[in-house]
Amino acid sequence: MKRPRPPSPPSISAAAKPPLSPPPTPILKQKLQRTGAPKWLPLKLTQTELTLPLTFPTGQTFRWKQTGPVQYSGSIGPHLVSLRQRPGDETVSYCLHRSATSPNAAELALLDFLNAEISLAELWSDFEMKDPRFGEVARHLRGARVLRQDPLECLIQFLCSSNNNIARITKMVDFVSSLGLYLGEVEGFEFHQFPSLERLSRVSEDELRKAGFGYSRAKYITGTVSALQSKPGGGDEWLLSLRKLDLQDAIAALCTLPGVGPKVAACIALFSLDQHSAIPVDTHVWQIATRYLVPDLAGAKLTNKLCSRVAEAFVSKYGEYAGWAQTLLFIAELPAQKALLQSFSQPIQLIFEYNGSAVVAMVGKNCFAIASDRRLGVQLQTIATDFQRISKIHDRVFIGLSGLATDVQTLYQRLVFRHKLYQLREERDMKPETFASLVSAILYEKRFGPYLCQPVIAGLGEDDKPFICTMDSIGAKELAKDFVVSGTASESLYGACEAMYKPDMEAEELFETISQALLSSVDRDCLSGWGGHVYVVTPTEIKERILKGRMD
């Protein structure tokens, strides 16, 4: 599984450091050897061996920044490097922006940092034989590597990460990084060499508190730096020596440092100390383990003793590189990757749910109401909070469209065009039943490459009789005499409408009923929400109202 490891570069923290400025001016900007115009070179790692989005923004390191569509930049010792993957390129490319040594030394440092001696193809093949489920995940998430970071850099980062959120962790790590030598700027981001132990020792606890580290974390960092300085041979050498110990001994040694517990120690061991069987157990890993490895522990409260049992279960299942398997399974649970995995098993359904939506129409006594949510999202990310899903065709016919937002707008424009042609030819508006047939015909016409929409049509027909219907993406109509629903919140809308609907409601009661049904339903659907948009149509008037709901 291992390729020959290239000659190890000098220890990052032991590398030559420039004269350090006094604490009041921590950022020292000094020019390093330039490597000329940016030049991209192949790294000799294919995308199956290294996929950047599955490696860098996954919680292993907080010092690398996304500086392009599939480009990440960071410092490795005195080297400022960017990595890039382009569609159609089989290999990963790198660009050396600045370096204090030769380009060859920088490439060796980069390969060492990426753990390039370990073949993912061989590891994944071994894991797939041991666990068929792993094979299903790995087929779509290949290239998720475990990094081999400098131990001091990794230690300080994970002291910042404990019981914290990504934005605050990144802010703290950026502050610590700014104490080191300035290397340069890439796409607006400044990069620094990670500060030496000696430089960190000159940062006071009070300075860290003022920078937003808090009382406990500031105390842990200064205490850890002090403890490392007291180690025989120096803290850098002591940390590097942990690579030669057994896992349990390495974790026990790390836990003697202030603020380092078993989980943080396991992260440091896995991501910097060559302890490939280390298993950092948090809530996500606990859920994975109780789902697939130790189901008998489901419902139990996570304790240090159970953390050890989870780690043993991973090692028993996957062997000496269990930490790499755990890392991929953890990445697969992240929202973006989870959505990607679902897209392979339910491709069309996922596209219907991509933007999120909730649409409902309900009939009353000589009136109807149609309502929708206002959120436009890309899966769990909210893009807009005033998206228009309901449109007026004319004063007595309305349509609501759930599904893919781009198809919603395209289909609506085509329907408006066809209705205007009808008006010109017939010199009258379409009846609701006629308009529903038109929508159905347009959808069926595109059945082999369908509009990814589910229409809800509501209108007043002859004798002011309300008409409502919905249909699927190829035009199969479903008529109703009470209510119809569509969108990602359909299941909860059905339940709410069944519970609240009454026949022959007057306009105001109909408004209250459809509003309560919509708001209670979108609260149970993470892909729709941000209030509602309601139309209540009677023979004499159209009432339009905006609902305020939960905005989280």
C-alpha positions in Angstrom: 0.0 0.0 0.0 3.0 2.3 0.5 5.1 3.8 -2.3 8.7 4.6 -1.4 8.5 7.8 0.7 10.5 10.7 -0.9 13.4 12.1 1.3 11.7 13.9 4.1 12.0 17.7 4.0 13.4 19.5 7.0 10.9 19.9 9.9 8.7 22.8 9.1 9.0 24.3 12.5 12.7 23.7 12.5 13.2 25.4 9.2 15.2 28.6 9.1 13.2 31.5 10.5 13.7 35.2 9.8 14.5 37.6 12.7 11.4 37.9 14.7 9.7 41.2 15.4 8.6 42.2 18.9 5.1 41.1 19.9 3.4 44.5 19.1 4.1 44.0 15.4 3.6 40.3 14.8 3.3 40.3 11.0 6.7 40.4 9.4 6.5 40.9 5.6 9.8 39.9 4.0 10.3 38.9 0.4 11.3 35.3 -0.3 12.9 33.8 -3.4 10.4 34.3 -6.2 9.9 31.4 -8.6 9.0 33.6 -11.6 5.7 33.8 -13.4 3.1 31.3 -12.0 3.7 28.0 -13.7 1.4 25.0 -13.3 3.1 21.6 -13.1 1.6 18.1 -12.9 1.9 16.5 -9.5 1.9 12.9 -10.6 -1.2 12.2 -8.5 -4.4 11.3 -10.4 -7.8 12.5 -9.3 -8.6 9.1 -8.0 -5.5 9.5 -5.7 -6.3 13.1 -4.7 -9.6 15.0 -4.9 -9.1 18.5 -3.6 -12.7 19.3 -2.4 -12.7 15.9 -0.5 -9.4 16.6 1.2 -9.0 20.3 2.2 -12.4 21.7 3.3 -13.2 18.6 5.5 -11.8 19.6 8.9 -8.2 18.3 8.6 -6.6 21.7 8.2 -7.9 25.2 8.5 -5.0 27.0 6.9 -5.7 26.2 3.2 -8.0 28.6 1.4 -10.2 28.0 -1.7 -8.7 30.4 -4.3 -10.5 29.1 -7.4 -13.4 26.9 -8.6 -11.3 23.7 -7.8 -8.2 25.4 -6.5 -6.8 25.5 -2.9 -3.8 27.4 -1.7 -1.7 27.2 1.4 1.8 27.2 2.9 3.9 24.1 3.6 6.8 25.4 5.7 8.5 28.2 3.7 6.7 27.2 0.5 3.5 29.0 -0.8 1.7 26.5 -3.0 -1.6 26.2 -5.0 -3.2 22.9 -6.1 -5.7 22.8 -8.9 -8.0 20.3 -10.6 -9.6 21.1 -13.9 -12.5 19.2 -15.7 -11.0 16.8 -18.1 -7.5 16.8 -16.5 -6.6 13.4 -15.1 -3.8 14.7 -12.9 -3.6 17.3 -10.2 -1.5 20.4 -10.9 0.5 22.6 -8.5 1.9 26.1 -8.7 4.8 27.2 -6.5 4.3 30.9 -5.9 7.2 31.4 -3.5 9.8 29.3 -1.8 12.9 29.9 0.4 14.5 26.8 -1.1 14.6 25.0 -4.5 11.5 24.0 -6.5 12.6 20.4 -6.1 12.6 20.7 -2.3 9.2 22.4 -2.4 7.7 19.5 -4.5 9.1 16.9 -2.0 7.6 18.9 0.9 4.2 19.0 -0.9 4.3 15.2 -1.7 5.2 14.5 2.0 2.3 16.8 3.1 -0.1 14.9 0.9 1.0 11.5 2.2 1.8 10.6 -1.4 3.6 7.4 -0.5 0.2 5.8 0.4 -1.8 4.4 -2.6 -5.5 5.2 -2.2 -6.4 2.7 -4.9 -4.9 -0.2 -2.9 -6.4 1.0 0.4 -9.9 1.4 -1.1 -9.7 -2.0 -2.7 -8.7 -3.6 0.6 -11.6 -1.7 2.4 -14.1 -2.7 -0.2 -13.3 -6.4 0.4 -13.9 -5.9 4.1 -17.0 -3.8 3.9 -19.3 -3.7 0.8 -20.9 -0.5 2.0 -17.5 1.3 1.9 -17.3 0.3 -1.8 -20.6 2.1 -2.5 -19.3 5.3 -0.8 -15.8 5.1 -2.2 -17.1 4.7 -5.8 -18.4 8.3 -5.8 -16.0 9.9 -3.3 -12.6 8.7 -4.4 -9.5 10.8 -3.7 -10.2 11.8 -0.1 -6.7 11.7 1.4 -5.4 12.0 5.0 -2.8 14.8 5.2 0.6 14.5 6.9 0.9 17.9 8.6 3.6 19.4 10.7 2.8 18.2 14.3 3.1 21.7 15.9 0.9 23.3 13.3 -1.7 20.5 13.6 -1.6 20.6 17.4 -2.3 24.4 17.6 -5.1 24.1 15.0 -6.9 21.4 16.9 -6.6 23.3 20.1 -8.5 26.1 18.4 -11.1 23.6 17.0 -12.3 22.1 20.2 -16.0 22.9 20.9 -16.0 25.5 18.2 -17.5 26.4 14.8 -15.7 26.6 11.5 -15.8 30.4 11.1 -14.3 31.0 14.5 -11.7 28.2 14.2 -10.6 29.7 10.9 -10.4 33.2 12.4 -8.2 31.9 15.3 -5.9 29.9 13.1 -5.5 32.9 10.8 -4.4 35.0 13.8 -1.9 32.4 14.9 -0.6 32.1 11.3 -0.2 35.8 11.0 2.5 35.7 13.6 4.8 33.8 11.1 6.7 35.0 8.1 4.6 36.6 5.4 4.9 34.5 2.2 2.6 36.3 -0.2 -1.0 36.7 -1.5 -3.1 34.5 -3.7 -6.5 35.7 -5.0 -6.8 38.2 -2.1 -5.8 35.8 0.7 -2.6 36.5 2.6 -0.4 33.5 3.5 2.2 33.0 6.2 4.7 30.4 7.3 3.4 28.8 10.5 5.2 30.5 13.4 7.9 28.7 15.3 7.5 27.5 18.9 9.8 30.2 20.0 7.6 32.9 18.4 4.5 31.4 19.9 6.1 31.5 23.3 6.2 35.3 23.1 2.4 35.6 22.6 0.7 36.3 26.0 -2.5 34.8 27.2 -4.0 38.3 27.3 -3.1 38.9 23.6 -5.0 35.7 22.7 -8.0 36.6 24.7 -8.2 40.0 23.0 -8.0 38.2 19.6 -11.1 36.3 20.5 -9.7 33.0 21.8 -11.6 33.1 25.1 -10.2 32.4 28.6 -9.8 28.6 28.5 -8.5 28.3 24.9 -5.9 31.1 25.4 -4.8 29.4 28.6 -4.5 26.0 26.9 -2.4 27.4 24.0 0.0 29.3 26.1 0.2 26.3 28.5 0.9 23.9 25.7 3.6 26.1 24.2 5.2 26.3 27.6 5.0 22.6 28.1 6.5 21.9 24.7 9.4 24.2 25.4 10.3 22.3 28.6 10.6 19.0 26.7 14.1 17.5 26.5 15.5 18.3 23.0 12.8 20.9 22.4 9.1 20.7 21.6 9.4 20.2 17.9 11.7 17.1 18.3 9.4 15.7 21.0 6.4 16.0 18.8 8.2 14.3 15.8 9.3 11.5 18.1 5.7 10.6 18.7 5.6 9.3 15.1 7.8 6.3 16.3 5.5 5.4 19.2 2.5 3.0 19.3 -0.8 4.8 18.9 -1.9 4.5 22.6 1.5 5.8 23.8 1.3 8.7 21.4 -2.2 9.6 22.5 -1.3 9.3 26.1 1.7 11.6 25.6 -0.4 14.2 23.8 -3.0 14.1 26.5 -0.4 15.4 29.0 -0.5 18.8 27.2 -3.0 21.4 28.5 -6.4 21.3 26.6 -5.7 18.1 24.7 -8.2 15.3 25.3 -8.6 11.9 23.6 -10.5 13.2 20.6 -8.1 16.1 19.9 -5.2 13.8 20.5 -6.6 11.3 18.0 -7.0 14.0 15.3 -3.4 15.1 15.8 -2.1 11.5 15.7 -4.0 10.8 12.5 -3.3 14.0 10.6 0.3 14.6 11.6 1.9 11.6 13.4 1.6 8.7 11.0 -0.8 7.0 13.4 -3.1 5.7 10.6 -5.3 3.6 12.9 -6.2 6.6 15.1 -10.0 7.2 15.2 -11.2 10.6 16.3 -14.7 9.9 17.8 -17.2 12.8 17.7 -21.0 12.8 17.4 -20.9 12.2 13.6 -18.5 9.2 13.9 -20.5 7.9 16.8 -23.6 7.9 14.6 -21.8 6.1 11.8 -20.5 3.5 14.2 -23.9 2.8 15.9 -25.5 2.6 12.5 -23.1 0.1 10.9 -20.4 -1.2 13.3 -21.9 -1.4 16.8 -25.7 -1.2 16.5 -26.1 -2.5 20.0 -24.8 0.8 21.3 -27.5 2.9 19.5 -29.2 5.2 22.0 -26.4 5.0 24.5 -24.6 8.2 25.7 -21.1 8.6 24.3 -18.5 8.2 27.0 -14.7 7.9 26.9 -15.1 4.1 27.4 -17.5 3.9 24.5 -15.1 6.0 22.4 -12.5 3.4 22.8 -15.0 0.7 21.8 -15.9 2.6 18.6 -12.2 3.0 17.8 -11.6 -0.8 18.3 -14.6 -1.6 16.1 -13.1 0.5 13.2 -9.7 -1.1 13.6 -11.2 -4.5 13.8 -13.2 -3.8 10.6 -10.6 -1.9 8.5 -7.2 -2.8 9.9 -4.1 -0.7 10.4 -5.4 2.1 8.1 -8.8 2.4 9.8 -8.3 6.1 10.3 -8.4 6.6 6.5 -11.6 4.6 6.2 -13.2 6.6 9.1 -12.2 9.8 7.4 -14.0 8.9 4.1 -17.1 7.7 6.0 -17.1 11.0 8.0 -16.7 13.1 4.8 -19.7 11.1 3.3 -21.8 12.4 6.2 -21.1 16.1 5.4 -24.2 17.8 3.9 -22.6 18.5 0.4 -21.3 14.9 0.0 -24.5 13.4 1.4 -26.5 15.2 -1.2 -24.0 14.0 -3.9 -24.4 10.4 -2.8 -28.1 10.7 -2.8 -28.0 12.1 -6.3 -26.5 8.8 -7.6 -29.2 6.7 -6.1 -32.1 9.1 -6.8 -30.9 11.4 -9.6 -34.2 12.7 -10.9 -35.9 13.1 -7.5 -32.9 15.0 -6.2 -33.1 17.5 -9.0 -36.8 18.1 -8.1 -35.7 18.8 -4.6 -32.6 20.8 -5.5 -34.1 24.3 -5.0 -36.8 23.3 -2.4 -40.5 24.4 -2.7 -43.9 24.1 -1.2 -47.1 24.9 -3.1 -50.7 24.3 -2.1 -54.1 25.2 -3.5 -57.4 24.9 -1.6 -61.1 25.5 -2.5 -63.7 27.4 -0.6 -67.3 28.5 -1.2 -67.1 30.2 -4.6 -63.5 31.0 -4.1 -60.0 29.4 -4.0 -56.6 30.1 -2.4 -53.2 29.2 -3.7 -50.0 29.6 -1.6 -46.3 28.9 -1.7 -43.2 29.4 0.3 -40.6 32.1 -0.7 -37.3 30.3 -0.3 -35.0 29.7 -3.2 -32.1 27.4 -2.2 -29.4 25.2 -3.5 -30.0 22.2 -1.3 -29.3 23.5 2.3 -27.9 26.9 1.2 -30.4 29.7 0.9 -30.0 31.9 -2.2 -33.1 34.2 -2.1 -36.0 34.7 0.2 -38.5 36.3 -2.2 -38.7 33.8 -5.0 -42.0 33.9 -7.0 -43.6 30.5 -7.5 -47.2 31.6 -8.0 -48.2 33.5 -11.2 -51.4 35.0 -12.4 -52.4 33.8 -15.9 -55.5 36.0 -15.8 -57.8 37.3 -13.0 -59.5 33.9 -12.6 -56.7 31.4 -13.2 -53.4 31.1 -11.3 -50.6 28.6 -11.5 -48.0 27.5 -8.9 -44.8 25.7 -10.0 -42.6 23.7 -7.7 -39.4 22.0 -8.8 -36.2 23.1 -10.5 -36.2 26.9 -10.5 -34.8 27.4 -14.0 -37.4 25.1 -15.4 -40.1 26.9 -13.4 -39.2 30.2 -15.1 -38.9 28.6 -18.5 -42.2 26.8 -18.3 -44.0 29.9 -17.0 -42.8 32.0 -19.9 -44.0 29.4 -22.4 -47.4 29.2 -20.7 -47.8 33.0 -20.8 -46.9 33.0 -24.5 -49.4 30.3 -25.3 -52.2 31.9 -23.3 -51.6 35.3 -25.1 -51.9 33.5 -28.5 -55.2 31.9 -27.3 -56.5 35.4 -26.3 -55.6 36.8 -29.7 -57.2 34.0 -31.6 -60.3 33.4 -29.4 -60.7 36.9 -28.0 -61.3 35.5 -24.5 -59.4 34.1 -21.5 -58.9 30.4 -21.0 -61.2 28.5 -18.6 -59.3 26.8 -15.8 -60.0 23.3 -17.3 -58.7 24.4 -20.7 -55.6 25.9 -19.2 -54.9 22.7 -17.3 -55.2 20.7 -20.5 -52.7 23.1 -22.2 -50.2 22.7 -19.3 -50.6 18.9 -19.5 -50.1 18.9 -23.3 -46.9 21.0 -23.0 -45.5 18.7 -20.3 -46.3 15.6 -22.2 -44.8 17.0 -25.4 -41.4 17.2 -23.5 -41.8 13.8 -21.8 -38.4 12.4 -23.0 -36.6 15.5 -21.6 -39.2 16.8 -19.2 -39.5 20.1 -17.4 -38.6 19.2 -13.8 -41.7 20.9 -12.5 -44.9 19.9 -10.7 -47.7 22.5 -11.5 -50.6 23.3 -9.2 -53.5 25.1 -11.1 -56.3 26.9 -9.5 -59.1 28.9 -11.0 -62.8 29.9 -11.1 -64.9 28.3 -13.8 -68.4 28.8 -14.9 -70.9 29.8 -12.2 -67.9 30.8 -10.1 -67.2 27.1 -9.3 -63.6 26.7 -8.1 -61.3 24.3 -10.0 -58.0 22.9 -8.7 -55.6 20.3 -10.1 -52.0 19.2 -10.0 -49.9 17.0 -12.3 -46.6 15.3 -12.6 -43.7 16.4 -14.8 -45.1 14.6 -17.9 -48.6 16.0 -17.6 -50.7 13.3 -15.8 -53.4 15.3 -14.1 -54.8 14.8 -10.6 -58.1 16.6 -10.0 -59.4 17.3 -6.5 -62.4 19.0 -4.8 -60.6 20.0 -1.6 -56.9 20.7 -1.9 -53.8 19.8 -3.9 -50.1 20.1 -3.0 -46.6 19.8 -4.6 -43.0 20.4 -3.7 -40.5 19.1 -1.1 -42.9 19.8 1.7 -45.7 17.7 0.1 -45.9 15.0 2.8 -46.3 17.5 5.7 -48.7 19.6 3.6 -50.9 16.6 3.0 -51.1 16.0 6.7 -51.8 19.6 7.6 -54.4 20.1 5.0 -56.2 16.9 5.9 -56.4 18.1 9.5 -57.4 21.7 8.8 -59.6 21.6 5.7 -63.3 22.1 5.9 -65.7 22.4 2.9 -67.4 25.6 1.9 -65.1 28.0 3.8 -65.6 31.7 3.2 -62.6 33.7 1.8 -61.2 34.9 5.1 -61.5 31.5 6.8 -59.9 29.9 3.7 -57.0 32.3 4.0 -56.4 31.4 7.6 -56.6 27.7 6.9 -54.2 27.6 3.9 -51.8 30.0 5.7 -51.6 27.8 8.8 -51.2 24.6 6.8 -48.4 26.2 4.7 -46.5 27.6 7.7 -46.8 24.5 9.8 -45.6 22.3 6.9 -42.5 24.3 5.8 -41.4 24.3 9.5 -41.0 20.6 9.0 -39.0 20.8 5.7 -35.5 22.2 5.7 -35.6 22.9 1.9 -38.6 25.3 2.0 -39.8 28.1 4.1 -38.9 31.8 4.8 -42.5 32.8 5.0 -45.3 32.4 2.4 -47.1 34.1 -0.5 -50.9 33.7 -0.6 -53.5 34.6 -3.1 -57.2 34.3 -2.3 -59.5 34.7 -5.3 -63.2 35.4 -5.3 -65.5 36.4 -8.2 -65.1 40.1 -7.3 -61.6 40.5 -5.9 -58.0 39.1 -5.6 -56.3 39.4 -2.2 -52.6 39.0 -2.1 -50.8 38.6 1.2 -47.2 37.9 2.4 -46.8 35.7 5.4 -43.9 36.0 7.9 -42.6 32.7 9.1 -39.5 31.2 10.6 -36.4 32.4 8.9 -33.8 29.8 9.8 
